[in-house]
Amino acid sequence: SDRGAAKSAAVPSGYRLIKDSGLKGGVLISDRSPDTAPGPALQAAFDEVSDFFGGRPQAGEGFADDKGDQNYLFFESSTGDSTRQGIAFAVRMSNKTRLGFAFAPPEQFRTAWPGLLKKAFPDETGGETKRAELPAMQWAEYPDRSGKIKLPSDWQILESQQGSVLAKGPQGTAALGWNVQVFTDTWIRQFYPATICAPYTDPVTAYVNVMPQYLTAAYFQNQTPPEYKIRIVESAPVQAISGGQSAIIHAVWDMTVNGQPQPTGEEIALVIIAPTASDKWLYYYSLVSCPSAGFRENLPTLMAIWQSNTVSNRVFERRIADAMKNLREANQIVQDVLTNRQEAMDRSFADWDEYVRGTRPIKDETTGEVRDAPLYEAEDMVNWLNEKSGYKRYTSIRARDLK
């Protein structure tokens, strides 16, 4: 008789049972948060399903990947004259950790286990989830005419600025070619609390440190800052500009706004970082994103949009010319190392032009110290500092005028 679990026992709390009509078995599945550690969770799961299998299944040989994100254990269970063999698994996915037990009678399991795992991971194998074909796309010129990009008809360009573009549509968002200056010293926040500050580290750490600050400053001004939780699914280094670092990053975002959880988001981001002075560095990013629920379906469209992005030659020529100008200035300043003040200016001149950097130096005429402030706020900061000092101690100067 078949008195096994698949026929008589109740499905454990927190699990669901996917049956196979051709087998005396099926798959038990339980989804947990993506922060759940797969290995320990799998060990605990054996106790959670013990009633279903008529006793704790006996674990056999197993294997796991190097990161511990995929764990598999063969198991066997016996109830009366009914025996089941199976594979227990705990797999960390992009937006969850999935636990499960795929099982069948021994004579069936040897050939049935691939199909059972396909039922457990339909989105991963393509067995049960159809991916949408790429929609028709047309060229769209940036509003400032600095580039063009192919977009589906129901997408809109929300913003463009000298080769950077932000576009949005039903499949998600594309934010390509944006950059921001990051300060390593938090002193500037006493004047401008929204300034982005973080240590110069590596692209992945920079992404985790900078993006929440950037989004809060850009979209949540004068509001209660959201709470962010970022999980890096994977990352890989990419060849970077000289003196910089670059990585491609796959990340999952959880965000809470005013205590209300928002839909989990997922994105692919290219991050480039490079030091531009002693107290600041450049953070450049391009990314595509959408809610995790539609990530696998929408990613091909999002990547096609990204790959179509074209910036006009005149913008590249301007950027190259500006960079070469700064290099020539840097080469000149390198020779002038007589004082600490000149060394500080040397680090400043090794920077991008003011447009790319978005900053302007403020000089302390008493000490000779030079620090950078946000480009369009430098004059207001100088006035505030001079009022505090009681005399005209500080001045703002264009980088090219520093001598």
Secondary structure, 3 states (H helix, E strand, C coil): CCCCHHHHCCCCCCCEEEECCCCCCEEEEEEECCCCCHHHHHHHHHHHCCCCCCCCCEEEEEEECCCCCEEEEEEEEEECCEEEEEEEEEEECCCCEEEEEEEECHHHHHHHHHHHHHHHCHHHHCCCCCCCCCCCEEEEECCCCCEEEEEECCCEEEEEECCEEEEEECCEEEEEEEEEEEECCHHHHHCCCCCCECCCCCHHHHHHHHHHHHHHHHHCCCCCCCEEEEEEEEEEECCCCCCCEEEEEEEEEEEEECCEECCCEEEEEEEEEEEEECCEEEEEEEEEEEEHHHHHHHHHHHHHHHHHCEECHHHHHHHHHHHHHHHHHHHHHHCCCCCHHHHHHHHHHCCCCHHHHCEEEEEECCCCCEEEEEHHHHHHHHHHHHHHHCCCCEEECCHHHCC
